[in-house]
């Protein structure tokens, strides 16, 4: 068939038909990606090339082996994913320099260039789906078939994880089952003095895996920003980017250098993570915006496998939603044993839910689920009545104030203003500094000069913010720690009514926390600031022997102060409900 701007992709077409027949269950995210692919099919600007994808498949099945030495037979899921990478193209007009026939000088001419459509592919899929093998196939193809490739990298949170991409390639070199690999591995690496035809063209070296014929090198890089920035790699695979405690964005760092090449490609594979507020959560939010059609990006392929709800964990017929290779690369028995383990061992529950079923920490360690921390659309609450909560700090925590606006239908609007000192800002690690700058840009974080916050300076700025937005503050809840001078001035200037001291502790926090949790579950806390997403994602709770819960954070840098302030505001509102009638 060759190029066509009307054809249905072969492997996607098979997949779609199976979904329609009910043979393959899919979740909401995969359904949204299918809608995006259907748009590509309908758009005459995009072209499908069956020869390109079939060429990739033929190379893999004729030449490659598994790590244990067995012949490789591509899974249908691999063909589906790879078809997105290799099957779609667009044409663009570009000025190209052509040298003159005599070799002296040259000139620019306008040419139509065929260009691969997809630059980034994200695969979020359960443990045991052989995603590292898929990444290995991609790297192997570009290392040995695409002669334009030079620099290739693979990265993962640990060297062991990164090695999983290289191991099958080393086995393929050793076995050399196909004609191409037999040609590339003829001769000896040590034969450097004789004819080049007697030297091996493909070998595993100290640097990584090198193709001396094309000059291409595939190497392992640590998942660290300073080790990834500035690289002009054409092909990169990023493994388990949701699993490590990575505060910086390794994919973004690679893209900065890779995007300087034509037809660059990043394949990012991972199972769901158990780390909150890392770069992974931010990336997932962006991917969901693309899937929902909130902004258009045809250059990204997204395959996000997960269960739609926690209830589906007990339904084996739904497990394919999380792992499309179930019963091929991992058995149903393995999954069933993990389900039983999760029921018996709360300590293992988080990991199993995330890694096997794609459900990110559903409130068993962290108080708010991932979905509950997603921001709502932008709102203003100008001149509206509200309760104010305060959690004051003069150190490196946020000095936080959260406004709670009672709305109809048991909903509450939420706005927050937070303060830190310039010295605290200066000593932040790079990744956290960038996140704080995001908060400053949206106006939810204010940096005041000095090493320690001056509470009276904070008071005056907060007062200015209230006046500017014309918030009608009708009650004030506060944590008494370090709040004496601030509260005294508030009482002097605003009167003694509606001021509520909220003592911290499991006995006093448990009830309002439970109510806030219910509001969050029902998506009735209407916040639009990323700092609130950040803080809610950091919240964990401890439980005493009576089942009372106390708000806590897991790490020192995991700020929760504006959530604590929201709880104080909620307590004050409950006590002073009559002020809002």
N, C-alpha and C positions, 0 to 999 in steps of 0.2 A: 504493500500500500504506500509506504513512504510518507512524506509530509501531507497533512490534511488539516484544514481548519474547520472541518465538519464532523470528523469521525469521533466515535466514542472510544476512549481508551480500552484496550483489550482487558486488562486485569481489573481495572476499576469497574468496567461493565459487568464482568463476572461477579465481582463483589456486590455491586448494587443489586443485581438480579437476585442473589442469594439473600440479601437483606429484605428485599420486597417479598420474597417467598416465605420469610420468617425463619430461614435456616440459620441465620447469623444474627444474634441480638446485638444491638449497638446502643451506646449511651447518647446523651444529648450532644456532647462535644463532637463525637464522630458524625452524628447526623448533620451538625452545622458545617463540618468540613466537607461532607458530601455535597451540601448545597453550594459550597464554594467551587468544588470541582465541576458541578453541573454548569455553573456560570462560565468556567473556562471553556467547556464544550460548546456552549451557546455563543461565545464571543468570537467573531471572525478574526479578531486581532491576534489570537493565540493559536498556535499550530501544534498538532500532535504528530510525533514521529515514532511509528511502531518499530522501525528498523533499529533506532537508537536503543530502545529498551530491550529488544530481543537480542541485540549484540551484547549488551551487558549480561543478560541471563545466560547466553551461550558461553561467554568467557568464564563465568562463575562455575557453571556445571561441567565444563570440559577441562578446566584447569585447576580448580581449587579443591582443597580438602578441609575437613574439620581438624580440630586440634589433635584428636586421637588418631588421625590418619585416614579416616573413612572418607569416601567420596562425598562431595557436597552436592546436595539436591536442594535448590532454593525453595523455601517455604512460600506459600501463596501470599502471606503477609509481606515477605521481603519483596516479591514482585510488585505488589500493590504500592509499597512505599517507594521503591526504586523507580517505578513508572512516573511518579510525580517529579523525581529529580531528572531523569533522563528522557522522559517522553514529551515534555512541554517546551516550546520555543516561541520566541517572538522575533520580529525583524525590525531593525532600526537603521536609519540612514546615518552614515558617519563619514567624516573626511579621513581618507587613508593616504599616507605618503607612498608614492610609487617612484622608485629610482628610474632614471632614464636608461635606455638600452646600452649606451656607451659607458655607463658606470659613473658618469660625471653629473652630479646634481640629480634633480628629480622634481616632482610636483605632486600636489594634493589632488585627489579625485574623490568625488562623492560615490560611495558604494553602499549597497544594502547588505547588512551584516546579520547573519543568523546567530542568535544569542539564546543560551539556555535561560528559561524563565525563572526557575527556582534557585535562589542563593542560600536559603537557610531552610533546614527541615528539623522540626522538633518532634521527637518521639517520646511521649510519656507513657510508659507501658510497664506492666507488672514484672516483678522479679521472675526469672525463668523463661522469658520470652525470646532469649537468644539475641538481644539487641546489640551486644558487643560483637557478635558474629556478623550481623548486618553491617555495622560500622567497618569491620575488617574487610568485607567484600568491596565496599565503596573505596577504601584506601588502596586495596590491592589493584582494582581496576585502574585508578588514576596513576598508580606507581608504574604499571607495566603496559598499559594500552594507550593512554592519552600521552602522547610524546611531548606535549606542551607543558606538562606538569613539571615543577621543579621542587619546591619546598612543600612538605606535608607534615602536619603535626597531629598528635593525639594526646589528650590530656584527661586526667581523672583526679579525684581527691587523693588517691594513693597510687604508688607505682605498680602495685599488684593489679589494681583495676585497669590501669592504662595498658599493662602488659597483655591483658585479655584480647586486645585488638591486634597486637603484633604476633601473638603465638600461632594463630592459624596460618599467617603468612609464612612464618618460619617452617611450619610443617609442610606447606605447599612447596617451598623451596627444596626441602629434603626429599619429598616424594617425587616431585616433577612429573605428575601423571599426564599432563597434556603437552602437545607439541610446542607451545610457546614457552612454557616453563622448562622443558627439556633443552630448548635452544638457549634460553637465558642463563641456565645453570651449567652449561657445558664448560669444561676447562677448570682452572684452579684460580683461586683468589691470590695465591702466592706467586703465580706465574706473571711477573711484571716485566721480564726482560725479553720474552719471546713475542711472537705476533699477537696482536690484540684478539684475533680469532680464537686463540687458545686460552684466553682469560675468561673467567666467569663474568657475566653481565649483571647478575642479580645475586646479592649476598647479604646475610646478616652480619653487621659489623659493630664495632664499639659505638658508633654514632647512632645506629638504628638499623634500618633496612635500606640499602642503596641499590639503585639501578644505574650502573655505570654507562649504559647505552644512552639513556635519556638524561642523565645527570640529576635524576630525582632522588630525594632523600626523605624517608619517613622516620621521624624521631619522636620520642616521648618528651613532653614538657610538663613540669609541675603545674598544678592548677593554682597559680599565683600570678597576680596582675603584672608584677615587675618581670616575670619570666615569659609573659605572653604578649605584652605590648610591643609594638614596633616590628613584629614579624610580618613579612609579606608572603605568608603561606597561601597557596592557591586552594588547598584542600585541608580541612581541619575536622576532626571528630572530637566531641566533648562528651565524656561518659560520666554518668551519675552526677550531673550538675545540680540536682535537687537533694542529693544525699549527704554531701559534706556540709560542714558548718562554714560555708563560704559567704562572707559579707560583701565581697566585690563581685562584679559581673564578668566572669571569664569569657563568655560568648561575645559580649560587647568589646572586650579588650582585643580579642582575636579579629573581630570584624574591622576594627580600625585599620589594621594593616592589610588584611585579606582583600578588602574592598578596592584597593589600589590595582588589583589584577582584574583582567577580563574573566568572566565565567568562574569566579570564586565560589566556593561551596563550604558551608559549615553544616555538619550533621550533629545535632545535640540530642543524645539519648539519655534517658534516666527512668528509674522507677520513682514513685512519689517519695518525697522526703519527710523526715521527722524534725526538721529544723524550721523554725518560724522566723519571719522577718529577715531572711537572707535575700540575696539577689534573686533566688528562685521564685519567691512569692511575687516579686515585682515583675519578673518575666511572664509568669503565668497570668497576671492581670492584663498585661499587654496582649498576650495570645488570646485571651477571652474576648477582648475588645475586637480583635480581628475576626474571630469566629462569629461573634454576634453582629458583625457588619458595622460596628461603630466607626471604624475607619478601614480604608481599602488598601490592601497590600497583597498583590498577586504573587509576589516573589518569596512568600513564606508558605511552607507546607507544614500542617499541624495535625498530628495524629495523637490524640489525647484519650487514652483508654483508662476507664475507671468505672466503678459501679455508680449508679445514679443515686443510691441511698444506702444507708447502713442496713436497712431491712433486707437487702439483696445478698448480704453475706451468707445468710442461711439458705439461699436458693441456688443450687449448682447450675441450673439452667441459665442463670444470669452471669456466671463467672467469665464467660467469653467476652463480656463487655470490658473486663479489666485485662485479660490476656488472650489475644486472638490466636496464640499458638498453644493454647491449653490442649492437652492430650497428644501433643506433638513433641514439644520440648520440655514439658512438665506434666505430670499426671494429675488426674482428678483426686487420686488417693493422697497425694502430697498436699493438695489444697485442703482436703477434708481433715487431715491430721493437723494442719495449721489452724483451721477453724476451731477444732477441739482444744488445741493448745491455748488459743486466745481466750476461750471460755474459762479455762482452768488457771491461767497465769496472767493476771492483770499487767504484770511487768512486761510481758511480751506482746500485749494486745496492740499497743500503738504501732510497733514495728510491722506486725502482721497486717493490720488494716491498711497501712501505707504501702508496704512493699508488695503484698499479694493482691490487694483490691483497689489500690489507688485512692484510698480515703485518707486525707491528711489529718491526722491528730484530732479526732472528733470530740474534743473537750474532756479527755480522760486525764491528761496532764495539763494541757493548756485549757483555760477556762472558756474562751470563745473559739468556736470553730472557724476555719478559714473563710467559709461563706459569710459568717456573721461579721467578719472584719472588712468585708468589701464595702467601699464607700458608695454613697447614694449620689443622685444628681445634685448639682449646685443649688443652694437655696440661700436666701437672706431672711433674716428675722427682724427687720427694721421696726423699731417702736413696739415690739411685742413683749408681753410680760414673761419673766423668766425667774428661775432659781439659780443662784450662783454658788458654786462649790470651790473650795480652795485647799490645795495641798502645797504648803510652803516649804521651800528649801533655799538655803544660801550656799550650798556646796555644789557638787557636780550633777545632782539630780535636777529635773525641771522644777521650777517654781510655777505651779500650774493652777489655772483658773478655768473652770468649765461652766458654761451657761446651758441650762436645760429649759427648753421652751415647751410647755404643755400645749399639745395640739389636739385636734379631734381624733376620734377612733383609737384612743389609747396610744397615740404616737407622741414622741418627744423629739423636737429639734435639738441638735447638739452643735455648739460652737466652743472652741477652746483657744485660750491665749496662754503661752508658756514663755518663761524667761530663764536665761542662763547668762553667766558672766562671759566676757570676752576671753578671759584666761582659760576657762573650761573649753571654749570653742577652739582655742589655739592648740590645745593638747590632744584633740581628738585624732584617732587614726583616719587615714585618707577616706576609706569607704564610709565611715560614720560622719565625717566632715561633709561629704557630698550629700548624704541623706539629710543632715541638719540644714544645709543650704536649700534643699528642696522645701523644708518646713518654713524657712525664712521667706522664701519666694512666695509661698501661699499665704503668708501673714500670720501663721499660727505659732511661730517661734520668734522671739525678740531677744537680741543680744545686747546687753548693757555693759558698758565699759567697767573694767576693774577685775580684781581677783575674786571678790565676794559680792554678792548682790546686796544692794542697799534697799531694804524693804520699803522705805519711804519713796525712793525713786520708782520702785515697782508699783507702789500704790498710785502714784501720780500718773504713770503711764497707763495703768489699767483704767483709772478714772477717765483718762482721755479717750481710751478705746470704747468705753461704755457710752460716753457722750457722743462720740463720732457715729456710732451705730444706733444711738438712741434706744439702747436696751432698757426695758422697764424692770429693774431688779427688785423683786418683792420679798425675797428671803435669801439668807446667806448661811451656808453650812461650811464648817471648817474643821480640819484636824488641828487640835490645840498645840501640837509640837511646833515651837518656834514662831507662833502666831500672835503672841500677846500684844506687841506694839501695833501690828497691822490691824488686828481686830479692834483695839482700843480706838484707833483713828476712824475706822469704819463706823463704829458706834457713835462717836462724836459727830461725824458729818452726816450720818444717815438715820440716826435714832436707834434705840435698843430693840425694836420690834423685828421679829423674824430671824434673829441671829441664833444659830443652833450649833452647839459644840458636838462634833461627831468623834467619839473616842474610838481609836483603832483597836481591833481585836476580833477574834472569831465570834464571840457572843454578840457583839454589836453589828458586825459586818454581814453575818450570814444571811439574814432576811433580805436586806436591800440588794445584796449580791444576787440572790436567787431571783428577785424581781427584775433586776437589770438583765440577767441572763435570759429570762423569758421574753423580755422586750426585744433583745438582740436576736433571739431565735425566730421571732415573728417579724423581724426586719422593721421594728417599730422605733428603733433609735436612728434617727435620720441625720447622719453626719456626712460631711463631704470633704473633710480634711485628711490628708495622708498621715498626719501625725497621730490622729485617733486610730487609724488602721494599724499603725506601727505599735502604739501602746496597747491596744486590745490584743494584738497578736503576741505580745510579751506576757500577758497575764496568766499566771498559774494560781492555784489555790491550795492551801494546806487545810486539813480537816482534823478537828480534835476528836476525842473519844465519843463525844455526843453528836457527832456529825455536823458541827458548826464549821463554817468555812471562812478562811481569811485570805485576803488578796495578797499575792506575793509576786516576785519576779525571779527568774531562774539565774540570770547573770547580772552583774553590776551595771553593764551598759544597756541592759534591757529595760528601758524606762516605761513605767506604768502610771506616772504621776497624774496625767490628765484623766485617766480612768478613775483613779482614787478621788480626784476632784469631782468627777461626774457622780460618784456614789455619794459624796458629801452633799452635792446639790440635790440629789434625789431624796436623801433623808430630810433635808430642810423643806423640800416641797411637800413631802408626805405630812410633816408636822404642821405646815402652814397652808394646807389646801384651801382653806376659806379665803385666803388672800387672793386667790385666782378665780373666785366665783363672781 
